[in-house]
Amino acid sequence: MSLDSDSAAVASTSRDWYFPSPPFIHNNSNSTKFPKYPRRFPTNPRPSQHLPPDYRPPFGGVSSPNSSPPFRSVSSSTSAPHRAFNHERLRRRVNFGRRREKPQQNDVNEAIPSVSDGVSRRRSEVSSAVSGDKFLGNGFNVRWKMTFFVAIATTVFSSVVYQNYCLHIQVNELQEHISKLEFTLRAYNLSDSMELISSFGQQSDIHSKILKRLALMVSLTLLSMPVLAFKYIDYVSRSRSSENISEEVSLNKQLAYRVDLFLSVHPYSKPLALLVATLLLIFLGGLALFGVKDDSLAECLWLSWTYVADSGNHTDSEKIGERLVSVSISFGGMLIFAMMLGLVSDAISEKFDSLRKGRSKVVEQNHTLILGWSDKLGSLLNQLAIANESLGGGIVVVMAERDKEEMELDIAKMEFNFKGTSVICRSGSPLILADLKKVSVSKARAIIVLAEDGNADQSDARALRTVLSLTGVKEGLRGHIVVELSDLDNEVLVKLVGGDLVETVVAHDVIGRLMIQCARQPGLAQIWEDILGFENCEFYIKRWSQLDGMHFEDVLISYPDAIPCGIKVASLGGKIILNPDDSYVLQEGDEVLVIAEDDDTYAPAPLPTVWRGSLPKDFIVPKSAERILFCGWRRDMEDMIMVLDAFLAPSSELWMFNEVAEKEREKKLIEGGLDISRLVNITLVNREGNAVIRRHLESLPLQSFDSILILADESVEDSAIQADSRSLATLLLIRDIQAKRLPMVTHVQRGSFSQGSWIGEMQQASDKSVIISEILDPRTKNLLSMSKISDYVLSNELVSMALAMVAEDRQINDVLEELFAEEGNELQIRQADLYLREGEELSFYEVLLRARQRREVMIGYRLANAERAVINPPSKSERRRWSVKDVFVVIAEKE
């Protein structure tokens, strides 16, 4: 039997027999020690007596019946292990079933197929030999049986010995072979695991490629969705419009409207839309990069952001797909940043525009607020600046429905010295509560509402709505409201709406009454300018407790730097009494009304010693009939006529020369509430004509009028320049006609103009009659003051002064109302011969006490050779020589 067949036989019995364990496998780097497995025992023991006599060992050895076989069979119940070989310590169980890969076990089994086949054949031979032994035992006798048995035993023993030796060699060879196979198996397992890893990597690469392609498709789909959506909307809009002709608004227009509404209603819609667009671009760009690059999704999203933030970061891209995607992301990033820059630029521009246009909120308190815009604003700002000079300046806020830059430019052109006062302009409507809150209306100490230029009724109606808006402020008002009205008839309605918060100044009525007073008393306009303006002396009301219990006559000489002219009586609810009786005793809580330079420039002092003299003569100035001419037509003509009728002596005449037809005049006067038949002292004389046409003026007896009033005609009063031009032309024509008709007076020469010049002739004519011109534009003032041909009235400036004074102290409005009213006290100019004699030396206090004998309060004087009056003169105790040509300014009751 060959070695291969024996090996096969041994392999076939590997399930029932033990094999020596392979020796340890050592290498240079490390030692690998294979584990020993438990021995297995044969399940079918085969005793040697069952072997046939002619049995021969498969390897040619001699067998003996009494010899024990080299492999002892042990019952399955045997507890002790069978040790058949000397190399039992090297035996191990080769268990390939513990391997994870079944193909490896098959390779080991295939390595020894022949051994298993040989063992099977050997089993069949042994079985046949046993059967033959029984057969021969029946035919032979005992001797031959013993001989045969010995021979067979010897043969078997020798065969077993030889077989054992051969098997030992084969076992060693098999152990070496198994060791080689195990080493090969380990190498195969290692290579197989590497192949498994590579196959797993290939599978993961396949999944990654699929995921990347999916990401690329998703990004492309999302990018194409808006285009498809717009196309679909357009298609639906067209189909609906074709099906339903009555439908006017298409779907795309509705969508555009919704987007526009969202962007316009929500203040942060534009930055939010830009943020969403940026995040969407980064996300889609990251998906697209993930589809064309080998990087992770997070890395691709970061690269997408870098491409969006900096368009130059894509220069390191190598593949065509990467370059296309990176260029697309960079292009989108440029658009995003362009939109962001545009949005930031628009926000900054809008902020600067709001500042430039006056839309920002004024964070001030105790400021003066002016609502509206008119020609009086310049003079009003100047007076407020002068009033705040003693405080180091103040804050004046102007809000009108004009552009802020235009208002600031117009104010800069006025060239006023604001003396530390800051003027803040804001654009807005006083009828809107939001705009009123923008200028801190609730924290203002005074609010001035200017009348608009134009129609009087419309202007007053707007002022009324403004007062309604002011009273509707939820926070309430800290200061009072000064409202300029154009018509006296609307005063009651405004006071009804505003209540105690409102003080009204009827500009048109004030100017009309002032013009009448100045026409009767030349030079009174300049005195009113000094009293109403803050540049010189003005009215102040203050309480002085040290004066309690004093008579008003003593109070008059208690102020070295002021002139008392009234008392605010606490017991009468704060009513102001001008020119009270000398016997009135000041009570606790009473305040004194004075004329002073400023509110901190006067204080009571100890009573001086004043000599009380007697009047040179006691008489009342007689009234004589006068002839007065009105050139032009005012809308309050009926009020002026009623005031004149109260002031003038009986048999006086009032000539009215204008372009209004005579029947139309009577109709307007009756509509205004004038009953011509009830006029007592004056007679109306109507003449129709144009006051700027010379031949029309020459038809009038201009040299016979005591006073001429040139009115700002109603037809041109909306334009101050046009009205002043018309008034100035009428003044020059009247003075020229008077100069031609009146005889020349050679001894009169005024100013620097020569006697024979035309202005000199007009100055001579002005001495014969008084001409009062209503001037609206302050720039016309300089021209008339230089020519000295008219005792003018600067209406807008006087109204501005009155508004500023009432804004600073609302109590002064009661004083002005009484001085302008038909009844009560008024400013008057008196000749000096009523109080003193020629050349008499008296102090101002002494003259003041003499005026008290006539129930008058003397506030100033004008010397004969002076052009302006002195109000609240200094050094009241010093004596000086007076002239009967001097005049004194007093507050006296209307005659």
CORRAHU-V196747 format. One record per residue. N is the residue number from 0. RES is the residue in one small letter. SS is DSSP state (H for helix, E for strand, C for the rest). Layout:
BEGIN
<<N | RES | SS> <N | RES | SS>>
END
This chain:
BEGIN
<<0 | m | C> <1 | s | C> <2 | l | H> <3 | d | H> <4 | s | H> <5 | d | H> <6 | s | H> <7 | a | H> <8 | a | H> <9 | v | H> <10 | a | H> <11 | s | H> <12 | t | C> <13 | s | C> <14 | r | C> <15 | d | C> <16 | w | C> <17 | y | C> <18 | f | C> <19 | p | C> <20 | s | C> <21 | p | C> <22 | p | C> <23 | f | C> <24 | i | E> <25 | h | E> <26 | n | C> <27 | n | C> <28 | s | C> <29 | n | C> <30 | s | E> <31 | t | E> <32 | k | C> <33 | f | C> <34 | p | C> <35 | k | C> <36 | y | C> <37 | p | C> <38 | r | C> <39 | r | C> <40 | f | C> <41 | p | C> <42 | t | C> <43 | n | C> <44 | p | C> <45 | r | C> <46 | p | C> <47 | s | H> <48 | q | H> <49 | h | H> <50 | l | C> <51 | p | C> <52 | p | C> <53 | d | C> <54 | y | C> <55 | r | C> <56 | p | C> <57 | p | C> <58 | f | C> <59 | g | C> <60 | g | E> <61 | v | E> <62 | s | E> <63 | s | C> <64 | p | C> <65 | n | C> <66 | s | C> <67 | s | C> <68 | p | C> <69 | p | C> <70 | f | C> <71 | r | C> <72 | s | C> <73 | v | C> <74 | s | C> <75 | s | C> <76 | s | C> <77 | t | C> <78 | s | C> <79 | a | C> <80 | p | C> <81 | h | C> <82 | r | C> <83 | a | C> <84 | f | C> <85 | n | C> <86 | h | C> <87 | e | H> <88 | r | H> <89 | l | H> <90 | r | C> <91 | r | C> <92 | r | C> <93 | v | C> <94 | n | C> <95 | f | H> <96 | g | H> <97 | r | H> <98 | r | C> <99 | r | C> <100 | e | C> <101 | k | H> <102 | p | H> <103 | q | H> <104 | q | H> <105 | n | H> <106 | d | H> <107 | v | H> <108 | n | H> <109 | e | H> <110 | a | H> <111 | i | C> <112 | p | H> <113 | s | H> <114 | v | H> <115 | s | H> <116 | d | H> <117 | g | H> <118 | v | H> <119 | s | H> <120 | r | H> <121 | r | H> <122 | r | H> <123 | s | H> <124 | e | H> <125 | v | H> <126 | s | H> <127 | s | H> <128 | a | H> <129 | v | H> <130 | s | H> <131 | g | H> <132 | d | H> <133 | k | H> <134 | f | H> <135 | l | H> <136 | g | H> <137 | n | H> <138 | g | H> <139 | f | C> <140 | n | C> <141 | v | H> <142 | r | H> <143 | w | H> <144 | k | H> <145 | m | H> <146 | t | H> <147 | f | H> <148 | f | H> <149 | v | H> <150 | a | H> <151 | i | H> <152 | a | H> <153 | t | H> <154 | t | H> <155 | v | H> <156 | f | H> <157 | s | H> <158 | s | H> <159 | v | H> <160 | v | H> <161 | y | H> <162 | q | H> <163 | n | H> <164 | y | H> <165 | c | H> <166 | l | H> <167 | h | H> <168 | i | H> <169 | q | H> <170 | v | H> <171 | n | H> <172 | e | H> <173 | l | H> <174 | q | H> <175 | e | H> <176 | h | H> <177 | i | H> <178 | s | H> <179 | k | H> <180 | l | H> <181 | e | H> <182 | f | H> <183 | t | H> <184 | l | H> <185 | r | H> <186 | a | H> <187 | y | H> <188 | n | H> <189 | l | H> <190 | s | H> <191 | d | H> <192 | s | H> <193 | m | H> <194 | e | H> <195 | l | H> <196 | i | H> <197 | s | H> <198 | s | H> <199 | f | H> <200 | g | H> <201 | q | H> <202 | q | H> <203 | s | H> <204 | d | H> <205 | i | H> <206 | h | H> <207 | s | H> <208 | k | H> <209 | i | H> <210 | l | H> <211 | k | H> <212 | r | H> <213 | l | H> <214 | a | H> <215 | l | H> <216 | m | H> <217 | v | H> <218 | s | H> <219 | l | H> <220 | t | H> <221 | l | H> <222 | l | H> <223 | s | H> <224 | m | H> <225 | p | H> <226 | v | H> <227 | l | H> <228 | a | H> <229 | f | H> <230 | k | H> <231 | y | H> <232 | i | H> <233 | d | H> <234 | y | H> <235 | v | H> <236 | s | H> <237 | r | H> <238 | s | H> <239 | r | H> <240 | s | H> <241 | s | H> <242 | e | H> <243 | n | C> <244 | i | C> <245 | s | C> <246 | e | C> <247 | e | C> <248 | v | C> <249 | s | C> <250 | l | H> <251 | n | H> <252 | k | H> <253 | q | H> <254 | l | H> <255 | a | H> <256 | y | H> <257 | r | H> <258 | v | H> <259 | d | H> <260 | l | H> <261 | f | H> <262 | l | H> <263 | s | H> <264 | v | H> <265 | h | C> <266 | p | C> <267 | y | C> <268 | s | H> <269 | k | H> <270 | p | H> <271 | l | H> <272 | a | H> <273 | l | H> <274 | l | H> <275 | v | H> <276 | a | H> <277 | t | H> <278 | l | H> <279 | l | H> <280 | l | H> <281 | i | H> <282 | f | H> <283 | l | H> <284 | g | H> <285 | g | H> <286 | l | H> <287 | a | H> <288 | l | H> <289 | f | H> <290 | g | H> <291 | v | H> <292 | k | C> <293 | d | C> <294 | d | C> <295 | s | C> <296 | l | H> <297 | a | H> <298 | e | H> <299 | c | H> <300 | l | H> <301 | w | H> <302 | l | H> <303 | s | H> <304 | w | H> <305 | t | H> <306 | y | H> <307 | v | H> <308 | a | H> <309 | d | C> <310 | s | H> <311 | g | H> <312 | n | H> <313 | h | H> <314 | t | H> <315 | d | H> <316 | s | C> <317 | e | C> <318 | k | C> <319 | i | H> <320 | g | H> <321 | e | H> <322 | r | H> <323 | l | H> <324 | v | H> <325 | s | H> <326 | v | H> <327 | s | H> <328 | i | H> <329 | s | H> <330 | f | H> <331 | g | H> <332 | g | H> <333 | m | H> <334 | l | H> <335 | i | H> <336 | f | H> <337 | a | H> <338 | m | H> <339 | m | H> <340 | l | H> <341 | g | H> <342 | l | H> <343 | v | H> <344 | s | H> <345 | d | H> <346 | a | H> <347 | i | H> <348 | s | H> <349 | e | H> <350 | k | H> <351 | f | H> <352 | d | H> <353 | s | H> <354 | l | H> <355 | r | H> <356 | k | C> <357 | g | C> <358 | r | C> <359 | s | C> <360 | k | C> <361 | v | C> <362 | v | C> <363 | e | C> <364 | q | C> <365 | n | C> <366 | h | C> <367 | t | E> <368 | l | E> <369 | i | E> <370 | l | E> <371 | g | C> <372 | w | C> <373 | s | C> <374 | d | C> <375 | k | C> <376 | l | H> <377 | g | H> <378 | s | H> <379 | l | H> <380 | l | H> <381 | n | H> <382 | q | H> <383 | l | H> <384 | a | H> <385 | i | H> <386 | a | H> <387 | n | C> <388 | e | H> <389 | s | H> <390 | l | H> <391 | g | C> <392 | g | C> <393 | g | C> <394 | i | E> <395 | v | E> <396 | v | E> <397 | v | E> <398 | m | E> <399 | a | E> <400 | e | C> <401 | r | C> <402 | d | C> <403 | k | H> <404 | e | H> <405 | e | H> <406 | m | H> <407 | e | H> <408 | l | H> <409 | d | H> <410 | i | H> <411 | a | H> <412 | k | H> <413 | m | C> <414 | e | C> <415 | f | C> <416 | n | C> <417 | f | C> <418 | k | C> <419 | g | C> <420 | t | C> <421 | s | E> <422 | v | E> <423 | i | E> <424 | c | E> <425 | r | E> <426 | s | E> <427 | g | C> <428 | s | C> <429 | p | C> <430 | l | C> <431 | i | C> <432 | l | H> <433 | a | H> <434 | d | H> <435 | l | H> <436 | k | H> <437 | k | H> <438 | v | C> <439 | s | C> <440 | v | H> <441 | s | H> <442 | k | H> <443 | a | C> <444 | r | C> <445 | a | E> <446 | i | E> <447 | i | E> <448 | v | E> <449 | l | C> <450 | a | C> <451 | e | C> <452 | d | C> <453 | g | C> <454 | n | C> <455 | a | H> <456 | d | H> <457 | q | H> <458 | s | H> <459 | d | H> <460 | a | H> <461 | r | H> <462 | a | H> <463 | l | H> <464 | r | H> <465 | t | H> <466 | v | H> <467 | l | H> <468 | s | H> <469 | l | H> <470 | t | H> <471 | g | C> <472 | v | C> <473 | k | C> <474 | e | C> <475 | g | C> <476 | l | C> <477 | r | C> <478 | g | C> <479 | h | E> <480 | i | E> <481 | v | E> <482 | v | E> <483 | e | E> <484 | l | E> <485 | s | C> <486 | d | C> <487 | l | H> <488 | d | H> <489 | n | H> <490 | e | H> <491 | v | H> <492 | l | H> <493 | v | H> <494 | k | H> <495 | l | H> <496 | v | H> <497 | g | H> <498 | g | H> <499 | d | H> <500 | l | H> <501 | v | E> <502 | e | E> <503 | t | E> <504 | v | E> <505 | v | E> <506 | a | H> <507 | h | H> <508 | d | H> <509 | v | H> <510 | i | H> <511 | g | H> <512 | r | H> <513 | l | H> <514 | m | H> <515 | i | H> <516 | q | H> <517 | c | H> <518 | a | H> <519 | r | H> <520 | q | C> <521 | p | C> <522 | g | C> <523 | l | H> <524 | a | H> <525 | q | H> <526 | i | H> <527 | w | H> <528 | e | H> <529 | d | H> <530 | i | H> <531 | l | H> <532 | g | C> <533 | f | C> <534 | e | C> <535 | n | C> <536 | c | C> <537 | e | E> <538 | f | E> <539 | y | E> <540 | i | E> <541 | k | E> <542 | r | C> <543 | w | C> <544 | s | H> <545 | q | H> <546 | l | H> <547 | d | C> <548 | g | C> <549 | m | C> <550 | h | E> <551 | f | H> <552 | e | H> <553 | d | H> <554 | v | H> <555 | l | H> <556 | i | C> <557 | s | C> <558 | y | E> <559 | p | C> <560 | d | C> <561 | a | E> <562 | i | E> <563 | p | E> <564 | c | E> <565 | g | E> <566 | i | E> <567 | k | E> <568 | v | E> <569 | a | C> <570 | s | C> <571 | l | C> <572 | g | C> <573 | g | C> <574 | k | E> <575 | i | E> <576 | i | E> <577 | l | E> <578 | n | C> <579 | p | C> <580 | d | C> <581 | d | C> <582 | s | C> <583 | y | C> <584 | v | E> <585 | l | C> <586 | q | C> <587 | e | C> <588 | g | C> <589 | d | C> <590 | e | E> <591 | v | E> <592 | l | E> <593 | v | E> <594 | i | E> <595 | a | E> <596 | e | C> <597 | d | C> <598 | d | C> <599 | d | C> <600 | t | C> <601 | y | C> <602 | a | C> <603 | p | E> <604 | a | C> <605 | p | C> <606 | l | C> <607 | p | C> <608 | t | C> <609 | v | C> <610 | w | C> <611 | r | C> <612 | g | C> <613 | s | C> <614 | l | C> <615 | p | C> <616 | k | C> <617 | d | C> <618 | f | C> <619 | i | C> <620 | v | C> <621 | p | C> <622 | k | C> <623 | s | C> <624 | a | C> <625 | e | C> <626 | r | E> <627 | i | E> <628 | l | E> <629 | f | E> <630 | c | E> <631 | g | C> <632 | w | C> <633 | r | C> <634 | r | C> <635 | d | C> <636 | m | H> <637 | e | H> <638 | d | H> <639 | m | H> <640 | i | H> <641 | m | H> <642 | v | H> <643 | l | H> <644 | d | H> <645 | a | H> <646 | f | H> <647 | l | C> <648 | a | C> <649 | p | C> <650 | s | C> <651 | s | E> <652 | e | E> <653 | l | E> <654 | w | E> <655 | m | E> <656 | f | E> <657 | n | E> <658 | e | C> <659 | v | C> <660 | a | C> <661 | e | H> <662 | k | H> <663 | e | H> <664 | r | H> <665 | e | H> <666 | k | H> <667 | k | H> <668 | l | H> <669 | i | H> <670 | e | H> <671 | g | C> <672 | g | C> <673 | l | C> <674 | d | C> <675 | i | H> <676 | s | H> <677 | r | H> <678 | l | C> <679 | v | C> <680 | n | C> <681 | i | E> <682 | t | E> <683 | l | E> <684 | v | E> <685 | n | E> <686 | r | E> <687 | e | E> <688 | g | C> <689 | n | C> <690 | a | C> <691 | v | C> <692 | i | C> <693 | r | H> <694 | r | H> <695 | h | H> <696 | l | H> <697 | e | H> <698 | s | C> <699 | l | C> <700 | p | C> <701 | l | H> <702 | q | H> <703 | s | H> <704 | f | C> <705 | d | C> <706 | s | E> <707 | i | E> <708 | l | E> <709 | i | E> <710 | l | C> <711 | a | C> <712 | d | C> <713 | e | C> <714 | s | C> <715 | v | C> <716 | e | C> <717 | d | C> <718 | s | C> <719 | a | H> <720 | i | H> <721 | q | H> <722 | a | H> <723 | d | H> <724 | s | H> <725 | r | H> <726 | s | H> <727 | l | H> <728 | a | H> <729 | t | H> <730 | l | H> <731 | l | H> <732 | l | H> <733 | i | H> <734 | r | H> <735 | d | H> <736 | i | H> <737 | q | H> <738 | a | H> <739 | k | H> <740 | r | H> <741 | l | C> <742 | p | C> <743 | m | C> <744 | v | C> <745 | t | C> <746 | h | C> <747 | v | C> <748 | q | C> <749 | r | C> <750 | g | C> <751 | s | C> <752 | f | C> <753 | s | C> <754 | q | C> <755 | g | C> <756 | s | C> <757 | w | H> <758 | i | H> <759 | g | H> <760 | e | H> <761 | m | H> <762 | q | H> <763 | q | H> <764 | a | H> <765 | s | H> <766 | d | H> <767 | k | H> <768 | s | C> <769 | v | E> <770 | i | E> <771 | i | E> <772 | s | E> <773 | e | E> <774 | i | E> <775 | l | C> <776 | d | C> <777 | p | C> <778 | r | H> <779 | t | H> <780 | k | H> <781 | n | H> <782 | l | H> <783 | l | H> <784 | s | H> <785 | m | H> <786 | s | H> <787 | k | C> <788 | i | C> <789 | s | C> <790 | d | C> <791 | y | C> <792 | v | E> <793 | l | E> <794 | s | H> <795 | n | H> <796 | e | H> <797 | l | H> <798 | v | H> <799 | s | H> <800 | m | H> <801 | a | H> <802 | l | H> <803 | a | H> <804 | m | H> <805 | v | H> <806 | a | H> <807 | e | H> <808 | d | C> <809 | r | C> <810 | q | C> <811 | i | H> <812 | n | H> <813 | d | H> <814 | v | H> <815 | l | H> <816 | e | H> <817 | e | H> <818 | l | H> <819 | f | H> <820 | a | C> <821 | e | C> <822 | e | C> <823 | g | C> <824 | n | E> <825 | e | E> <826 | l | E> <827 | q | E> <828 | i | E> <829 | r | E> <830 | q | E> <831 | a | H> <832 | d | H> <833 | l | H> <834 | y | C> <835 | l | C> <836 | r | C> <837 | e | C> <838 | g | C> <839 | e | C> <840 | e | E> <841 | l | E> <842 | s | E> <843 | f | H> <844 | y | H> <845 | e | H> <846 | v | H> <847 | l | H> <848 | l | H> <849 | r | H> <850 | a | H> <851 | r | H> <852 | q | C> <853 | r | C> <854 | r | C> <855 | e | C> <856 | v | E> <857 | m | E> <858 | i | E> <859 | g | E> <860 | y | E> <861 | r | E> <862 | l | C> <863 | a | C> <864 | n | C> <865 | a | C> <866 | e | C> <867 | r | C> <868 | a | C> <869 | v | E> <870 | i | E> <871 | n | C> <872 | p | C> <873 | p | C> <874 | s | C> <875 | k | C> <876 | s | C> <877 | e | C> <878 | r | E> <879 | r | E> <880 | r | E> <881 | w | C> <882 | s | C> <883 | v | C> <884 | k | C> <885 | d | C> <886 | v | E> <887 | f | E> <888 | v | E> <889 | v | E> <890 | i | E> <891 | a | E> <892 | e | E> <893 | k | C> <894 | e | C>>
END
